Amino acid sequence: MTRRITQLLIGLFLYGIGIALIVRGGIGVAPWDVLTQGIDNHTHLGFGLITILLSGVVLLLWIPIRQKPGAGTVLNALLVGPSADVGLWLIPADLDLWARILLFAAGLLLIAVATGLYIGSHFGPGPRDGLMTGLHKRTGWKIWIVRTGIEVTVLGIGWALGGNVGIGTVLFAVLIGPLCQRTIPFFAIKRPGRAVRAADPAPATTV
């Protein structure tokens, strides 16, 4: 249990740092952040509040796919945002292009690793990753196909609303799915009586 809790907390913290790295990269934010920016352009509610509200909307989408929330759901909402703020405070802005490209690449890889860590702790994924794993279980489609489909859809809506889209956004949407296909089973903690499979990255507490 101690290892699972530690892995969960580390994963959520690294997820926020990964977001900050991509933002500081300045070559395009992740699709969900494009959507958040687009909504903020029209509502001016603020990035953090919109992120929380979007999480609530995504949770409603769990109902038809019969996902159940776990502790990871709540902690995701509480820790990822502040962790991103810490990263934005630590990482300087307005760097040279080569440095920003490295920041983006590091952020992309870190988010994939963080996703594997906190989903693999079996406390349940956050709202957005729960939608991914739920659709994966219900449809039988590979994780990378489901994740890429979600990211591309969200990206299109965010762009239509005026969110900031760059080459990094496209790269994130295309690459995050295949990366998570690797990291989720790799970091999954084996539990007695259960086989760790890519098809079942989060057991009974999946959200």
Backbone as CSV, one residue per row, in Angstrom:
resi,resn,N_x,N_y,N_z,CA_x,CA_y,CA_z,C_x,C_y,C_z
1,MET,0.824,-1.211,0.000,0.000,0.000,0.000,0.860,1.264,0.000
2,THR,1.951,1.235,0.788,2.831,2.411,0.841,3.419,2.715,-0.531
3,ARG,3.835,1.662,-1.233,4.394,1.867,-2.563,3.345,2.438,-3.503
4,ARG,2.131,1.949,-3.417,1.075,2.431,-4.306,0.788,3.901,-4.060
5,ILE,0.697,4.293,-2.787,0.421,5.695,-2.467,1.566,6.584,-2.945
6,THR,2.796,6.130,-2.696,3.965,6.905,-3.129,3.982,7.068,-4.642
7,GLN,3.711,5.977,-5.358,3.707,6.037,-6.820,2.610,6.960,-7.325
8,LEU,1.451,6.923,-6.680,0.349,7.809,-7.062,0.745,9.268,-6.923
9,LEU,1.290,9.629,-5.758,1.634,11.025,-5.494,2.755,11.507,-6.413
10,ILE,3.751,10.657,-6.628,4.843,11.027,-7.531,4.309,11.227,-8.951
11,GLY,3.446,10.325,-9.379,2.884,10.430,-10.720,2.096,11.710,-10.928
12,LEU,1.275,12.078,-9.952,0.475,13.298,-10.074,1.352,14.543,-10.058
13,PHE,2.386,14.533,-9.198,3.294,15.680,-9.157,4.031,15.830,-10.487
14,LEU,4.537,14.719,-11.016,5.259,14.768,-12.281,4.351,15.174,-13.434
15,TYR,3.085,14.820,-13.347,2.140,15.218,-14.392,2.049,16.738,-14.461
16,GLY,1.943,17.368,-13.296,1.888,18.829,-13.266,3.165,19.461,-13.784
17,ILE,4.312,18.887,-13.411,5.592,19.401,-13.901,5.679,19.239,-15.419
18,GLY,5.170,18.126,-15.925,5.164,17.908,-17.369,4.351,18.958,-18.104
19,ILE,3.195,19.314,-17.537,2.376,20.376,-18.125,3.158,21.680,-18.169
20,ALA,3.831,22.004,-17.059,4.608,23.244,-16.989,5.727,23.257,-18.029
21,LEU,6.394,22.131,-18.215,7.461,22.046,-19.212,6.930,22.339,-20.610
22,ILE,5.764,21.787,-20.925,5.186,22.005,-22.248,4.754,23.458,-22.423
23,VAL,4.160,24.028,-21.383,3.756,25.434,-21.461,4.968,26.330,-21.679
24,ARG,6.030,26.107,-20.928,7.247,26.906,-21.072,7.936,26.641,-22.414
25,GLY,7.680,25.469,-22.998,8.233,25.192,-24.316,7.749,26.176,-25.364
26,GLY,6.508,26.613,-25.219,5.988,27.668,-26.070,5.808,27.321,-27.532
27,ILE,5.741,26.030,-27.862,5.525,25.663,-29.262,4.162,25.000,-29.444
28,GLY,3.270,25.214,-28.500,1.934,24.643,-28.556,1.655,23.794,-27.333
29,VAL,0.500,24.027,-26.706,0.145,23.292,-25.491,-0.640,22.039,-25.839
30,ALA,-0.859,21.194,-24.847,-1.596,19.950,-25.040,-3.050,20.238,-25.413
31,PRO,-3.709,19.312,-26.113,-5.076,19.543,-26.566,-6.057,19.959,-25.474
32,TRP,-5.996,19.324,-24.291,-6.922,19.719,-23.229,-6.662,21.152,-22.785
33,ASP,-5.411,21.573,-22.812,-5.090,22.952,-22.445,-5.511,23.928,-23.535
34,VAL,-5.493,23.481,-24.794,-6.035,24.301,-25.883,-7.522,24.542,-25.649
35,LEU,-8.231,23.482,-25.258,-9.660,23.618,-24.975,-9.893,24.569,-23.811
36,THR,-9.090,24.425,-22.762,-9.222,25.314,-21.604,-8.996,26.765,-22.006
37,GLN,-7.964,27.015,-22.799,-7.695,28.372,-23.267,-8.841,28.901,-24.115
38,GLY,-9.375,28.048,-24.986,-10.475,28.471,-25.841,-11.703,28.875,-25.050
39,ILE,-12.044,28.076,-24.040,-13.192,28.408,-23.192,-12.928,29.685,-22.417
40,ASP,-11.699,29.833,-21.933,-11.342,31.037,-21.180,-11.440,32.288,-22.047
41,ASN,-11.169,32.158,-23.335,-11.289,33.300,-24.239,-12.705,33.856,-24.272
42,HIS,-13.677,32.985,-24.032,-15.079,33.398,-24.127,-15.722,33.648,-22.767
43,THR,-15.182,33.033,-21.716,-15.814,33.149,-20.397,-15.000,33.955,-19.399
44,HIS,-13.671,33.982,-19.568,-12.757,34.686,-18.657,-12.884,34.186,-17.211
45,LEU,-13.132,32.890,-17.068,-13.253,32.297,-15.731,-11.899,31.960,-15.121
46,GLY,-10.871,31.914,-15.925,-9.547,31.560,-15.419,-9.192,30.123,-15.744
47,PHE,-7.909,29.887,-15.997,-7.426,28.575,-16.426,-7.722,27.491,-15.393
48,GLY,-7.428,27.770,-14.126,-7.604,26.762,-13.088,-9.048,26.345,-12.895
49,LEU,-9.954,27.328,-12.811,-11.367,27.019,-12.596,-11.946,26.245,-13.774
50,ILE,-11.577,26.649,-14.980,-12.086,25.945,-16.155,-11.585,24.506,-16.179
51,THR,-10.352,24.298,-15.760,-9.814,22.938,-15.692,-10.647,22.071,-14.755
52,ILE,-11.012,22.622,-13.607,-11.841,21.884,-12.650,-13.224,21.604,-13.228
53,LEU,-13.827,22.607,-13.871,-15.159,22.436,-14.453,-15.148,21.400,-15.573
54,LEU,-14.103,21.417,-16.384,-13.990,20.410,-17.438,-13.878,19.007,-16.855
55,SER,-13.187,18.896,-15.731,-13.082,17.594,-15.069,-14.463,17.082,-14.686
56,GLY,-15.314,17.987,-14.198,-16.674,17.601,-13.842,-17.472,17.131,-15.044
57,VAL,-17.323,17.822,-16.161,-18.024,17.423,-17.383,-17.553,16.050,-17.855
58,VAL,-16.249,15.841,-17.809,-15.699,14.553,-18.235,-16.194,13.428,-17.328
59,LEU,-16.319,13.716,-16.038,-16.825,12.698,-15.111,-18.235,12.256,-15.485
60,LEU,-19.034,13.166,-16.001,-20.384,12.805,-16.439,-20.339,11.810,-17.600
61,LEU,-19.305,11.907,-18.415,-19.163,10.980,-19.541,-18.808,9.572,-19.081
62,TRP,-18.396,9.446,-17.819,-18.100,8.115,-17.281,-19.361,7.281,-17.077
63,ILE,-20.492,7.949,-16.901,-21.730,7.237,-16.552,-22.098,6.184,-17.593
64,PRO,-22.172,6.535,-18.889,-22.545,5.500,-19.862,-21.501,4.408,-20.053
65,ILE,-20.238,4.669,-19.695,-19.216,3.624,-19.835,-18.929,2.941,-18.497
66,ARG,-19.713,3.295,-17.475,-19.701,2.615,-16.171,-18.349,2.661,-15.472
67,GLN,-17.722,3.804,-15.525,-16.499,3.997,-14.766,-16.836,4.397,-13.330
68,LYS,-15.975,4.003,-12.393,-16.174,4.336,-10.987,-14.985,5.136,-10.466
69,PRO,-15.245,6.216,-9.707,-14.148,7.058,-9.211,-13.370,6.385,-8.090
70,GLY,-12.096,6.725,-8.002,-11.240,6.262,-6.921,-10.530,7.438,-6.283
71,ALA,-9.662,7.146,-5.344,-8.922,8.207,-4.659,-8.064,9.001,-5.635
72,GLY,-7.578,8.324,-6.682,-6.768,9.004,-7.677,-7.509,10.111,-8.390
73,THR,-8.828,9.971,-8.489,-9.638,10.996,-9.144,-9.572,12.307,-8.377
74,VAL,-9.810,12.221,-7.069,-9.811,13.416,-6.225,-8.422,14.032,-6.159
75,LEU,-7.413,13.190,-5.940,-6.055,13.702,-5.824,-5.568,14.299,-7.139
76,ASN,-6.023,13.760,-8.245,-5.672,14.337,-9.540,-6.149,15.781,-9.620
77,ALA,-7.401,15.995,-9.243,-7.961,17.346,-9.297,-7.259,18.299,-8.337
78,LEU,-6.806,17.766,-7.185,-6.219,18.626,-6.158,-4.731,18.906,-6.366
79,LEU,-3.993,17.970,-6.958,-2.530,18.075,-6.978,-1.924,18.486,-8.313
80,VAL,-2.548,18.121,-9.416,-1.934,18.401,-10.714,-1.818,19.897,-10.974
81,GLY,-2.883,20.642,-10.686,-2.849,22.088,-10.903,-1.766,22.792,-10.096
82,PRO,-1.734,22.586,-8.763,-0.666,23.197,-7.973,0.732,22.754,-8.401
83,SER,0.881,21.490,-8.804,2.186,21.019,-9.274,2.604,21.755,-10.542
84,ALA,1.646,22.003,-11.418,1.945,22.770,-12.629,2.366,24.192,-12.276
85,ASP,1.703,24.777,-11.283,2.073,26.130,-10.846,3.503,26.159,-10.309
86,VAL,3.876,25.116,-9.561,5.252,25.023,-9.055,6.239,24.957,-10.217
87,GLY,5.911,24.142,-11.209,6.779,24.026,-12.368,6.916,25.329,-13.127
88,LEU,5.810,26.035,-13.290,5.849,27.321,-13.995,6.668,28.344,-13.219
89,TRP,6.667,28.228,-11.891,7.449,29.137,-11.059,8.942,28.830,-11.163
90,LEU,9.275,27.538,-11.291,10.677,27.129,-11.317,11.318,27.255,-12.701
91,ILE,10.535,27.014,-13.743,11.085,26.966,-15.101,11.011,28.353,-15.736
92,PRO,12.125,28.902,-16.183,12.115,30.243,-16.771,11.381,30.282,-18.108
93,ALA,10.865,31.452,-18.437,10.182,31.657,-19.714,11.127,32.343,-20.700
94,ASP,10.674,32.459,-21.950,11.413,33.198,-22.987,12.819,32.652,-23.216
95,LEU,12.934,31.343,-23.304,14.223,30.715,-23.596,14.454,30.643,-25.109
96,ASP,15.666,30.287,-25.501,15.965,30.097,-26.920,15.143,28.938,-27.480
97,LEU,14.961,28.941,-28.796,14.110,27.938,-29.429,14.578,26.517,-29.140
98,TRP,15.883,26.272,-29.226,16.376,24.913,-28.999,16.064,24.445,-27.584
99,ALA,16.143,25.366,-26.623,15.844,25.016,-25.233,14.353,24.739,-25.066
100,ARG,13.518,25.505,-25.759,12.072,25.307,-25.651,11.648,23.988,-26.286
101,ILE,12.327,23.602,-27.357,12.037,22.304,-27.970,12.386,21.169,-27.007
102,LEU,13.510,21.306,-26.317,13.897,20.300,-25.327,12.897,20.248,-24.174
103,LEU,12.421,21.420,-23.742,11.423,21.459,-22.672,10.153,20.735,-23.096
104,PHE,9.724,20.983,-24.318,8.514,20.315,-24.806,8.697,18.803,-24.828
105,ALA,9.822,18.350,-25.385,10.074,16.909,-25.467,10.112,16.277,-24.080
106,ALA,10.772,16.959,-23.142,10.838,16.450,-21.769,9.453,16.405,-21.142
107,GLY,8.647,17.435,-21.391,7.296,17.473,-20.842,6.421,16.365,-21.386
108,LEU,6.518,16.109,-22.680,5.735,15.044,-23.298,6.081,13.690,-22.692
109,LEU,7.371,13.408,-22.590,7.801,12.135,-22.010,7.411,12.027,-20.540
110,LEU,7.526,13.143,-19.816,7.215,13.124,-18.391,5.730,12.874,-18.153
111,ILE,4.869,13.451,-18.982,3.433,13.222,-18.835,3.093,11.763,-19.121
112,ALA,3.740,11.170,-20.113,3.495,9.757,-20.404,3.928,8.874,-19.234
113,VAL,5.101,9.158,-18.675,5.581,8.405,-17.512,4.661,8.622,-16.319
114,ALA,4.266,9.869,-16.086,3.388,10.189,-14.961,2.046,9.484,-15.086
115,THR,1.526,9.411,-16.302,0.269,8.703,-16.532,0.407,7.235,-16.155
116,GLY,1.496,6.614,-16.591,1.728,5.222,-16.225,1.880,5.023,-14.734
117,LEU,2.550,5.959,-14.070,2.769,5.851,-12.629,1.462,5.912,-11.852
118,TYR,0.650,6.932,-12.115,-0.524,7.065,-11.252,-1.646,6.118,-11.637
119,ILE,-1.761,5.749,-12.909,-2.735,4.727,-13.269,-2.271,3.367,-12.750
120,GLY,-0.963,3.119,-12.834,-0.414,1.847,-12.371,-0.474,1.644,-10.874
121,SER,-0.738,2.710,-10.113,-0.881,2.576,-8.663,-2.232,1.988,-8.275
122,HIS,-3.151,1.899,-9.224,-4.464,1.278,-9.020,-5.360,2.032,-8.034
123,PHE,-5.188,3.349,-7.945,-6.145,4.166,-7.210,-7.119,4.846,-8.159
124,GLY,-7.025,4.497,-9.414,-7.896,5.076,-10.418,-7.260,6.260,-11.111
125,PRO,-7.467,6.388,-12.416,-6.933,7.523,-13.156,-7.754,8.778,-12.920
126,GLY,-7.236,9.899,-13.373,-7.977,11.147,-13.299,-9.115,11.153,-14.295
127,PRO,-9.897,12.223,-14.305,-11.076,12.272,-15.173,-10.780,11.983,-16.641
128,ARG,-9.774,12.622,-17.198,-9.496,12.475,-18.624,-8.925,11.103,-18.955
129,ASP,-8.004,10.622,-18.133,-7.450,9.294,-18.380,-8.459,8.199,-18.059
130,GLY,-9.383,8.486,-17.146,-10.446,7.532,-16.869,-11.360,7.356,-18.071
131,LEU,-11.604,8.451,-18.776,-12.385,8.361,-20.009,-11.658,7.482,-21.021
132,MET,-10.349,7.637,-21.088,-9.537,6.837,-22.012,-9.610,5.350,-21.667
133,THR,-9.348,5.008,-20.404,-9.328,3.597,-20.025,-10.728,2.983,-20.086
134,GLY,-11.760,3.786,-19.769,-13.128,3.291,-19.837,-13.544,2.953,-21.258
135,LEU,-13.255,3.850,-22.186,-13.574,3.585,-23.587,-12.761,2.404,-24.113
136,HIS,-11.523,2.300,-23.640,-10.672,1.169,-24.036,-11.316,-0.154,-23.624
137,LYS,-11.817,-0.225,-22.401,-12.422,-1.461,-21.905,-13.737,-1.767,-22.614
138,ARG,-14.537,-0.724,-22.880,-15.853,-0.934,-23.474,-15.780,-1.262,-24.960
139,THR,-14.821,-0.686,-25.655,-14.739,-0.872,-27.102,-13.762,-1.961,-27.517
140,GLY,-12.763,-2.226,-26.654,-11.724,-3.173,-27.016,-10.639,-2.574,-27.895
141,TRP,-10.757,-1.276,-28.179,-9.727,-0.612,-28.986,-8.460,-0.443,-28.154
142,LYS,-7.322,-0.391,-28.837,-6.055,-0.184,-28.155,-6.033,1.185,-27.474
143,ILE,-5.265,1.268,-26.371,-5.196,2.513,-25.615,-4.740,3.670,-26.492
144,TRP,-3.745,3.430,-27.340,-3.217,4.542,-28.133,-4.254,5.058,-29.123
145,ILE,-5.116,4.173,-29.630,-6.164,4.610,-30.556,-7.191,5.468,-29.827
146,VAL,-7.623,5.004,-28.648,-8.608,5.758,-27.869,-8.044,7.102,-27.442
147,ARG,-6.817,7.094,-26.906,-6.209,8.333,-26.419,-6.030,9.339,-27.552
148,THR,-5.537,8.866,-28.682,-5.327,9.766,-29.809,-6.648,10.332,-30.306
149,GLY,-7.687,9.501,-30.358,-8.997,9.981,-30.795,-9.543,11.066,-29.885
150,ILE,-9.405,10.871,-28.574,-9.870,11.875,-27.610,-9.092,13.170,-27.771
151,GLU,-7.769,13.061,-27.854,-6.930,14.255,-27.936,-7.218,15.055,-29.209
152,VAL,-7.402,14.372,-30.327,-7.671,15.067,-31.584,-9.034,15.756,-31.540
153,THR,-10.037,15.097,-30.950,-11.366,15.701,-30.835,-11.334,16.953,-29.970
154,VAL,-10.704,16.848,-28.807,-10.592,17.991,-27.900,-9.820,19.130,-28.561
155,LEU,-8.775,18.777,-29.278,-7.974,19.777,-29.976,-8.812,20.560,-30.976
156,GLY,-9.639,19.855,-31.737,-10.477,20.523,-32.730,-11.443,21.512,-32.105
157,ILE,-12.067,21.113,-30.996,-13.012,22.003,-30.314,-12.283,23.211,-29.747
158,GLY,-11.146,22.976,-29.084,-10.383,24.073,-28.505,-9.897,25.059,-29.546
159,TRP,-9.445,24.546,-30.670,-8.972,25.412,-31.754,-10.105,26.266,-32.298
160,ALA,-11.298,25.653,-32.456,-12.460,26.395,-32.946,-12.843,27.520,-31.989
161,LEU,-12.564,27.335,-30.696,-12.882,28.355,-29.696,-11.767,29.390,-29.540
162,GLY,-10.684,29.224,-30.270,-9.613,30.217,-30.226,-8.441,29.859,-29.342
163,GLY,-8.319,28.587,-28.943,-7.181,28.170,-28.131,-5.884,28.216,-28.922
164,ASN,-4.765,28.282,-28.215,-3.450,28.408,-28.842,-2.954,27.054,-29.346
165,VAL,-2.879,26.926,-30.660,-2.439,25.680,-31.280,-1.106,25.903,-31.978
166,GLY,-0.156,24.994,-31.755,1.143,25.063,-32.418,1.589,23.678,-32.823
167,ILE,2.778,23.574,-33.363,3.299,22.278,-33.776,3.400,21.326,-32.590
168,GLY,3.672,21.863,-31.411,3.743,21.027,-30.224,2.409,20.396,-29.881
169,THR,1.325,21.115,-30.163,-0.016,20.591,-29.912,-0.273,19.359,-30.764
170,VAL,0.068,19.465,-32.030,-0.130,18.344,-32.946,0.731,17.152,-32.532
171,LEU,1.987,17.425,-32.187,2.881,16.351,-31.764,2.357,15.658,-30.510
172,PHE,1.841,16.444,-29.564,1.297,15.864,-28.336,0.112,14.960,-28.659
173,ALA,-0.806,15.459,-29.485,-2.010,14.701,-29.808,-1.681,13.378,-30.489
174,VAL,-0.655,13.380,-31.320,-0.305,12.182,-32.078,0.544,11.205,-31.263
175,LEU,1.428,11.726,-30.412,2.420,10.878,-29.743,2.025,10.390,-28.358
176,ILE,1.146,11.117,-27.655,0.873,10.753,-26.267,0.213,9.379,-26.157
177,GLY,-0.630,9.033,-27.133,-1.284,7.731,-27.094,-0.306,6.568,-27.164
178,PRO,0.546,6.521,-28.195,1.530,5.436,-28.264,2.464,5.386,-27.058
179,LEU,2.836,6.548,-26.515,3.715,6.563,-25.342,3.016,5.950,-24.130
180,CYS,1.750,6.317,-23.917,0.999,5.763,-22.781,0.752,4.269,-22.957
181,GLN,0.637,3.820,-24.194,0.489,2.390,-24.460,1.669,1.613,-23.880
182,ARG,2.829,2.253,-23.822,4.029,1.630,-23.253,4.113,1.802,-21.738
183,THR,3.837,3.015,-21.259,4.106,3.308,-19.850,3.065,2.732,-18.901
184,ILE,1.818,2.625,-19.331,0.780,2.137,-18.412,1.055,0.697,-17.964
185,PRO,1.267,-0.248,-18.877,1.587,-1.602,-18.393,2.951,-1.698,-17.722
186,PHE,3.901,-0.853,-18.134,5.251,-0.923,-17.572,5.257,-0.584,-16.085
187,PHE,4.481,0.436,-15.689,4.492,0.888,-14.301,3.371,0.275,-13.455
188,ALA,2.540,-0.579,-14.049,1.441,-1.174,-13.292,1.989,-2.063,-12.182
189,ILE,1.543,-1.818,-10.956,1.972,-2.618,-9.808,1.182,-3.919,-9.787
190,LYS,1.895,-5.039,-9.732,1.230,-6.333,-9.701,0.550,-6.529,-8.352
191,ARG,-0.690,-6.989,-8.423,-1.449,-7.235,-7.199,-1.796,-8.711,-7.118
192,PRO,-1.859,-9.286,-5.897,-2.132,-10.718,-5.737,-3.420,-11.130,-6.433
193,GLY,-3.327,-12.203,-7.218,-4.520,-12.734,-7.855,-4.918,-12.038,-9.126
194,ARG,-4.112,-11.032,-9.557,-4.465,-10.316,-10.777,-3.245,-10.253,-11.685
195,ALA,-3.463,-10.457,-12.945,-2.393,-10.316,-13.936,-2.378,-8.885,-14.422
196,VAL,-1.194,-8.331,-14.564,-1.069,-6.970,-15.061,-1.115,-7.002,-16.572
197,ARG,-2.108,-6.354,-17.148,-2.262,-6.344,-18.591,-2.464,-4.920,-19.062
198,ALA,-2.055,-4.651,-20.286,-2.308,-3.334,-20.871,-3.796,-3.112,-21.010
199,ALA,-4.563,-4.212,-21.143,-6.001,-4.079,-21.317,-6.704,-3.780,-20.009
200,ASP,-6.003,-3.886,-18.897,-6.633,-3.659,-17.600,-5.707,-2.842,-16.722
201,PRO,-5.398,-1.589,-17.121,-4.409,-0.800,-16.406,-4.846,-0.353,-15.034
202,ALA,-6.126,-0.301,-14.773,-6.597,0.121,-13.464,-7.768,-0.757,-13.065
203,PRO,-7.650,-1.558,-12.008,-8.678,-2.523,-11.673,-9.920,-1.933,-11.040
204,ALA,-10.352,-2.487,-9.917,-11.669,-2.184,-9.379,-11.900,-0.711,-9.100
205,THR,-10.849,0.048,-8.817,-11.036,1.449,-8.473,-10.902,2.372,-9.676
206,THR,-10.931,1.808,-10.886,-10.813,2.631,-12.084,-11.879,3.712,-12.104
207,VAL,-11.467,4.934,-12.541,-12.411,6.037,-12.604,-12.485,6.565,-14.013
